[in-house]
Amino acid sequence: SADPTVIVGVEPTATSIKYRVTITNSWTAQANNVVAYDVLPYSGDAGLTDTSSLVPRGSSVKENLVTASGVPGDVSLAYSTSTNPPRPGVYTGATTGDWTAPAAGASSLRATITSLAPGASRSFTYEAALSGGSADQIACNSVAGVATSLSPVEPAPVCATTQQADLSVVAGSRFPL
C-alpha cells in the first residue's frame, strides 16, 4: 500500500517488521547511477527529500535494521547509523554520519544500481527490529530515489502499526439460564 491512510496491521507482540523494496525504472530510457535511500522509521521522522523533509511521516516507534536478504548481484547496499545521513541528489540540507556502518543495528540504508533498463525492477527485503515499541505504535516508512538526469522521487510512506484487538463479550437477556 502506498497510501499512508491505509494502515498495515502487525501483531502487537511483533518484535520486527519485514519490508520489500522494489526499485523500478518506469522511464522510457535506461536509468544510470540509480540511488535509493531508506531512513528507517523513528519518532518525529519526516520525508527524505528537499520537498518532503518538513512533512512528518507519522512514526511513533524507532526501527533498526536486523538483516537484508535477496539482494540482486547488481544492487549494492550501504548502511548508516544516522537517522539523517547524507542523501546526495535528493536532499541538500545539513546531514550527519556516513555510509560505513555494518548492516545490523543500522538506522538507514542506501541501494545503488549502476544502470537499470526501461521497465526493469530490482527488489530486496529487509527486517527491521522495533525498539521500545508496544501495542498501537506506528512505523511509517518511505524510500527516496534518484538517477542521473532524473528528479528525485519519494512515494507516500507505508505505515504499519502494532494493533491490539479489544475483545468484548456481551451476555444476552437469557443469561443466566
Phi and psi in degrees as a GROMACS rama.xvg file:
@    title "Ramachandran Plot"
@    xaxis  label "Phi"
@    yaxis  label "Psi"
@TYPE xy
-107.762  13.3184  ALA-2
-107.022  111.128  ASP-3
-65.9155  -9.79861  PRO-4
-82.7761  -11.9089  THR-5
-98.2732  117.14  VAL-6
-99.2274  132.531  ILE-7
-90.2938  120.878  VAL-8
-78.9728  139.779  GLY-9
-126.579  144.116  VAL-10
-50.5262  138.533  GLU-11
-64.4218  -17.739  PRO-12
-93.8752  3.54811  THR-13
-60.3925  140.425  ALA-14
-109.201  -6.27098  THR-15
-155.922  165.83  SER-16
-130.304  138.037  ILE-17
-100.928  136.572  LYS-18
-121.776  149.662  TYR-19
-118.548  125.683  ARG-20
-105.207  126.553  VAL-21
-121.989  124.54  THR-22
-108.218  118.713  ILE-23
-121.935  135.726  THR-24
-93.1531  98.8958  ASN-25
-92.5822  7.2719  SER-26
-81.274  166.17  TRP-27
-89.8043  -2.99621  THR-28
-125.712  166.154  ALA-29
-61.7252  137.071  GLN-30
-97.5019  127.489  ALA-31
-112.026  150.476  ASN-32
52.6537  53.6092  ASN-33
-77.4778  129.262  VAL-34
-133.816  131.044  VAL-35
-122.633  135.376  ALA-36
-115.627  137.197  TYR-37
-133.945  106.891  ASP-38
-92.972  118.281  VAL-39
-63.8493  154.395  LEU-40
-58.7904  147.691  PRO-41
-156.68  157.271  TYR-42
-59.9532  126.138  SER-43
87.0373  11.0653  GLY-44
-69.7982  164.211  ASP-45
-141.669  177.306  ALA-46
-61.0055  170.757  GLY-47
-104.18  -10.6243  LEU-48
-105.748  171.328  THR-49
-56.1524  -39.3607  ASP-50
-81.3754  -18.7935  THR-51
-112.668  -1.73786  SER-52
-65.3999  -15.9871  SER-53
-103.313  3.35128  LEU-54
-97.8378  113.476  VAL-55
-60.5521  138.975  PRO-56
-83.9203  -26.168  ARG-57
99.4562  14.2354  GLY-58
-75.2518  148.672  SER-59
-125.766  8.36071  SER-60
-141.141  148.282  VAL-61
-94.809  145.316  LYS-62
-122.225  149.687  GLU-63
-131.265  141.786  ASN-64
-63.9905  135.245  LEU-65
-98.4781  -56.4401  VAL-66
-161.409  154.081  THR-67
-114.407  146.303  ALA-68
-146.191  165.138  SER-69
64.8954  30.274  GLY-70
-81.2463  118.507  VAL-71
-59.8218  154.465  PRO-72
-61.0779  -26.572  GLY-73
-94.4365  10.0356  ASP-74
-110.51  125.281  VAL-75
-108.095  125.733  SER-76
-104.623  143.397  LEU-77
-133.658  158.001  ALA-78
-132.865  151.711  TYR-79
-137.747  146.876  SER-80
-87.0623  -6.11721  THR-81
-81.5279  145.631  SER-82
-92.325  2.9847  THR-83
-142.248  59.5596  ASN-84
-76.2724  164.664  PRO-85
-57.0904  135.313  PRO-86
-134.893  65.8378  ARG-87
-54.4698  138.182  PRO-88
92.1013  -23.0617  GLY-89
-120.836  -24.1706  VAL-90
-143.837  126.035  TYR-91
-105.385  -0.339266  THR-92
-76.4325  -177.921  GLY-93
-65.8917  139.967  ALA-94
-134.326  171.941  THR-95
-135.177  158.355  THR-96
81.3842  -170.337  GLY-97
-149.109  -169.499  ASP-98
-114.35  43.227  TRP-99
-114.922  6.49591  THR-100
-75.4717  155.888  ALA-101
-71.2018  161.805  PRO-102
-62.199  -51.0604  ALA-103
-62.2269  123.447  ALA-104
90.9413  -5.58026  GLY-105
-64.9895  152.437  ALA-106
-100.752  -13.5851  SER-107
-146.78  153.842  SER-108
-137.568  152.953  LEU-109
-128.466  129.512  ARG-110
-110.417  131.554  ALA-111
-123.14  133.189  THR-112
-130.55  125.167  ILE-113
-61.2427  -48.0179  THR-114
-151.739  148.551  SER-115
-137.504  118.532  LEU-116
-65.2367  158.328  ALA-117
-56.755  131.997  PRO-118
79.9145  -7.13069  GLY-119
-80.6038  153.411  ALA-120
-133.621  155.1  SER-121
-134.254  135.45  ARG-122
-130.591  151.853  SER-123
-151.423  164.874  PHE-124
-121.172  157.722  THR-125
-148.97  157.69  TYR-126
-113.854  134.195  GLU-127
-122.715  130.386  ALA-128
-81.188  139.677  ALA-129
-81.8778  128.513  LEU-130
-107.454  113.922  SER-131
73.0318  19.5103  GLY-132
-82.7113  160.948  GLY-133
-149.964  -176.255  SER-134
-56.6737  143.484  ALA-135
68.6879  23.8586  ASP-136
-87.4039  154.379  GLN-137
-128.588  138.221  ILE-138
-125.166  113.962  ALA-139
-109.312  125.663  CYS-140
-125.981  143.036  ASN-141
-142.398  160.954  SER-142
-125.354  132.8  VAL-143
-108.786  138.276  ALA-144
-134.229  159.668  GLY-145
-154.834  156.183  VAL-146
-145.394  161.565  ALA-147
-52.2579  132.164  THR-148
68.4295  10.7671  SER-149
-120.997  148.514  LEU-150
-77.3866  153.196  SER-151
-63.0173  148.577  PRO-152
-130.424  145.584  VAL-153
-148.126  100.02  GLU-154
-61.1526  163.847  PRO-155
-57.7849  148.898  ALA-156
-67.1991  153.261  PRO-157
-101.902  129.349  VAL-158
-112.59  135.88  CYS-159
-121.004  144.097  ALA-160
-132.753  142.482  THR-161
-82.4824  98.7085  THR-162
-92.4954  137.248  GLN-163
-109.883  125.473  GLN-164
-86.1601  137.523  ALA-165
-99.7044  130.392  ASP-166
-108.369  131.428  LEU-167
-127.617  131.665  SER-168
-115.52  125.599  VAL-169
-116.15  122.412  VAL-170
-81.1173  132.705  ALA-171
-75.0886  175.981  GLY-172
-68.8931  -10.3073  SER-173
-87.8867  -3.4028  ARG-174
-97.3257  143.776  PHE-175
-70.6955  159.15  PRO-176
